[in-house]
Amino acid sequence: MNIKPHALAEIINRLMTGMINSRISKIRFSELLKTGKKLDPVRGKTLDEIIEESEIEAIATELIDSSDELVKKYKSGKTTVANYFVGKIMQRTKSNTDPKTVLRIVKSKLDRA
């Protein structure tokens, strides 16, 4: 297969800058291996992470505000509760966001709750 270096570099760059997560980069890389071409903008757009941090924050706020018991558990030292919220947010966004970003936002919101 003849893979163009700039096509591979684009995938790596998007992964390293957080524009796509590892799941999406695997899909893009697989497509690149099959076709030798990078994804076209129309098809690729649906694979890119389109969830803005403000949207993640809104979802996190909604979930945390409606989960007083879990917030209490988090405040008492059970920090793994944050992972529950990350999972719920990943479900709502159909995994179109970076879990590390989601965890950072969730922990920040829980610390201020």
LINKALIN-V564748 format. One record per run of one state. SS is the DSSP state (H for helix, E for strand, L for the rest). FROM is the first residue (numbers start at 0). TO is the last residue. If there is no record, write none. Layout:
ss=SS from=FROM to=TO
ss=SS from=FROM to=TO
//
This chain:
ss=L from=0 to=3
ss=H from=4 to=15
ss=L from=16 to=20
ss=H from=21 to=34
ss=L from=35 to=39
ss=H from=40 to=44
ss=L from=45 to=51
ss=H from=52 to=64
ss=L from=65 to=66
ss=H from=67 to=74
ss=L from=75 to=79
ss=H from=80 to=91
ss=L from=92 to=97
ss=H from=98 to=111
ss=L from=112 to=112
//
